[in-house]
């Protein structure tokens, strides 16, 4: 047999591998829209191999206008609206627990290390820590 003629098994194996690479990645079980305790909503999405999130909607401020990122440590960013703001990056793991991420809190302008835990398909526990054991937890509910 000639070295230039590939074997049928090699051709089929390459076709299977290329086919698998073309499949779309499965979305994380935590992906989707979640209701926060304040009443806003957050969209969690896959960003590369990690999970990220942005504020999808926020409660209006006292004057009825969109709330701004007033507590940001960077003064130049204090005029940006809260809605649309990326608040979570770099969460790895799954399918029920993710860690190693960063959480930005527009409530105080701080960025914290965090973890996520899918308690049930409709309940997600978010933990943000200044330094363990100084942590706060919130439970978010999945929106349909």
Secondary structure, DSSP 4 states (H G I P E B T S, - for coil): --TTS--HHHHHHHHHHHHHHHSPPPPPTT-EEEE-TTS-EEEEEEETTEEEEEEEE----TTSSPPB-TT-SSGGGTTSBSTT-EEEEEEEE-SSEEEEEEEEETTTTEEEEEEEEEEETTEEEEEEEEETTEEEEEEEEE--
